[in-house]
Amino acid sequence: MAQPTTTFLDELMAAARGCVALLIGNRQAPSYFDFSQRGLIGSLIATIIAIGLAGFGPRLTGIDLPPGAATQSIIVNGALFVAQAATAFVALRQMGRQDGFIPYLVASNWVTLASALLLLLSTLLGPAGIVILVLVVILALATFINIGRFIVTLTALQIGILFISQAVGVFLALAVVAVILGPPPV
């Protein structure tokens, strides 16, 4: 387990190393994350930053957004985060692995921030950014599997169940948000 850090920046740097370790399949990946209550709060801050980057990041880079697009992006991403966390909690509880929820959430939150940064980079690259977008999808799948393997220590079947439950939860959340908010601003 990661040593208690003194600042958010220290935690961020350790988590970044943890994300890379997850990506390359290093079994020592859990040692980079802080699974304490303080570490959970730090990872939730990382998720809030990621959601903010999804909403306002394009504007920060000079890309004009339609009115309301940033707000809608923040609402959608917030709903997706809640759906993902809730379905992970339910699936892990059904497997009798509630002990893995906080570690799962911490690692997943830091991966979310890393993904948000890469997605922001893809918007800066314009049409060439599609390569980064495809890469983010591949990296997200690899890190999801490795979070299941190394952080929560799930079996392959349990990882599959967790993945399917989260996919269903996220699609349901998207449907509910689409009904409530309507189509995105053009």
C-alpha positions in Angstrom: 0.0 0.0 0.0 1.2 3.5 -0.8 2.8 5.3 2.1 0.8 8.2 3.4 1.6 11.3 1.3 2.0 14.8 2.5 0.3 16.6 -0.4 -2.2 16.0 -3.2 0.7 16.4 -5.7 2.6 13.5 -4.0 -0.5 11.4 -4.2 -1.0 12.4 -7.8 2.5 11.4 -8.8 2.3 8.0 -6.9 -1.1 7.3 -8.6 0.3 8.2 -12.0 3.0 5.6 -11.4 0.3 3.2 -10.3 -1.7 3.9 -13.5 1.4 3.1 -15.6 2.0 -0.1 -13.6 -1.6 -1.1 -14.2 -1.2 -0.4 -17.9 1.9 -2.6 -18.3 0.6 -5.3 -16.0 3.0 -4.8 -13.1 1.8 -6.8 -10.1 3.2 -4.1 -7.8 0.6 -1.6 -9.0 -1.4 -1.6 -5.7 1.6 -0.3 -3.9 1.3 3.0 -5.6 -2.2 3.8 -4.5 -3.4 4.9 -1.1 -6.5 2.9 -0.1 -7.1 4.8 3.1 -9.9 7.2 3.7 -7.5 10.0 2.8 -6.6 8.2 -0.4 -10.2 7.8 -1.3 -10.8 11.5 -0.9 -7.8 12.3 -3.0 -9.1 10.0 -5.8 -12.5 11.6 -5.6 -10.8 15.0 -6.1 -9.1 13.5 -9.1 -12.5 12.4 -10.5 -13.9 15.9 -10.0 -10.9 17.3 -11.9 -11.5 14.8 -14.6 -15.2 15.7 -14.9 -14.2 19.4 -15.0 -11.7 18.7 -17.7 -14.3 16.9 -19.8 -16.7 19.8 -19.5 -14.4 22.8 -19.7 -11.1 21.4 -21.1 -12.0 22.1 -24.7 -12.8 25.7 -23.8 -9.4 26.0 -22.0 -7.7 24.9 -25.2 -9.5 27.5 -27.3 -12.2 25.3 -28.7 -15.6 27.0 -28.7 -18.4 25.0 -27.3 -22.1 25.5 -27.9 -24.0 27.2 -24.9 -24.7 24.6 -22.3 -22.4 21.9 -23.6 -19.9 22.1 -20.7 -22.7 21.9 -18.1 -24.3 19.0 -19.9 -21.0 17.2 -20.2 -20.4 17.6 -16.4 -23.9 16.3 -15.6 -23.5 13.3 -18.0 -20.0 12.5 -16.7 -21.2 12.8 -13.1 -24.1 10.5 -13.7 -21.8 8.0 -15.4 -19.4 8.1 -12.4 -22.3 7.4 -10.0 -23.6 4.6 -12.2 -20.2 3.1 -12.5 -19.5 3.3 -8.7 -23.0 2.0 -7.8 -22.8 -1.0 -10.2 -19.3 -1.8 -9.0 -20.6 -1.8 -5.4 -23.5 -4.0 -6.2 -21.5 -6.5 -8.3 -18.7 -6.8 -5.7 -21.2 -7.2 -2.9 -23.0 -10.0 -4.8 -19.6 -11.7 -5.2 -18.9 -11.3 -1.5 -16.0 -9.0 -2.3 -17.1 -5.7 -0.6 -13.6 -5.4 0.7 -12.5 -4.6 -2.9 -14.8 -1.7 -3.5 -12.7 1.1 -2.0 -9.5 -0.1 -3.7 -11.4 -0.5 -6.9 -12.8 2.9 -6.7 -9.5 4.6 -5.8 -7.6 3.0 -8.7 -10.5 3.6 -11.1 -10.7 7.2 -10.1 -7.1 7.9 -10.8 -7.3 6.1 -14.2 -10.3 8.3 -15.0 -8.1 11.4 -14.5 -5.4 10.0 -16.7 -8.0 9.1 -19.4 -9.5 12.7 -19.2 -6.0 14.2 -19.8 -5.5 11.9 -22.8 -8.9 12.8 -24.2 -8.2 16.5 -23.8 -4.9 15.9 -25.7 -6.9 14.2 -28.4 -9.1 17.3 -28.9 -6.0 19.4 -29.3 -4.8 17.2 -32.2 -8.0 17.6 -34.2 -8.6 14.8 -36.7 -5.3 13.1 -35.7 -6.7 12.9 -32.2 -8.8 9.9 -33.2 -5.7 7.8 -32.8 -5.4 8.9 -29.2 -9.1 8.3 -28.7 -8.8 4.6 -29.9 -5.7 4.3 -27.7 -7.6 5.5 -24.7 -10.3 2.9 -25.2 -7.7 0.1 -25.4 -5.8 1.5 -22.4 -9.0 1.8 -20.4 -9.9 -1.9 -21.1 -6.4 -3.0 -20.1 -6.4 -1.0 -16.9 -9.9 -2.2 -16.0 -8.8 -5.8 -16.3 -5.6 -5.1 -14.3 -7.5 -3.3 -11.6 -9.6 -6.4 -11.3 -6.6 -8.7 -11.3 -4.1 -6.8 -9.2 -6.1 -4.3 -7.1 -9.2 -6.3 -6.2 -7.8 -9.8 -7.0 -10.8 -11.0 -8.9 -10.9 -14.1 -11.0 -11.4 -13.8 -14.8 -15.1 -14.7 -14.4 -15.6 -12.1 -11.7 -13.9 -9.4 -13.8 -16.3 -10.3 -16.7 -19.3 -10.0 -14.4 -18.0 -6.6 -13.1 -17.5 -5.4 -16.6 -20.9 -6.5 -17.8 -22.7 -5.0 -14.8 -20.9 -1.7 -15.2 -21.6 -1.6 -19.0 -25.4 -2.2 -18.3 -25.3 0.5 -15.5 -23.6 3.0 -17.7 -26.0 2.5 -20.6 -29.0 2.8 -18.3 -27.6 6.0 -16.8 -27.0 7.4 -20.3 -30.6 6.6 -21.3 -32.0 8.2 -18.2 -29.8 11.3 -18.7 -30.7 11.5 -22.3 -34.4 11.5 -21.4 -34.0 14.1 -18.8 -31.6 16.5 -20.6 -32.5 15.8 -24.2 -30.0 15.9 -27.1 -26.7 17.5 -26.6 -26.3 21.2 -27.8 -25.1 21.5 -31.3 
